[in-house]
Amino acid sequence: MPETLFTVRWPNGEVDTCYSPSTVVRDFLTAGTTYPVADFVDLCSTALDTASLRVAAKFGHRCSNADAQLAQIETKAKGFSSSAGVTCLSMT
């Protein structure tokens, strides 16, 4: 299953590289686009859950790295206003 890394810039300027076990994240996020924090979390939740379910269908268990990545995104997002912007810088 091809993994995808997506780099994001948080409202405070911090840059993180995030992990998805599947390219499905490309269906939800677009490089160069800024999302309100609340929308970004919702999109990541759907994308990473879908990716984890794809892993489960293939290997019989969810992807713990995708679940951990979503937890990290949710935790970090709590430190910002829901309307502040998160920019998806790149996807590789």
C-alpha angles and dihedrals in degrees: 000000000000113000123216128209118203124192119212136185114216123214091263091056097256114141122213132183110220130198134228122176089214140042088238088099086074088067090061108033131044125203112245094027125119118213131190107254092247092052092045091054091047092049093047091047092054094041097047093043090051090048092049091050090052088055090049091052091052102036105021097248138068120259106261091197091058091048091048091048091054091049090053091049092049092048094049092046091058088071093064139062110266089239096051115109130257114190123209100218101182147344124214 
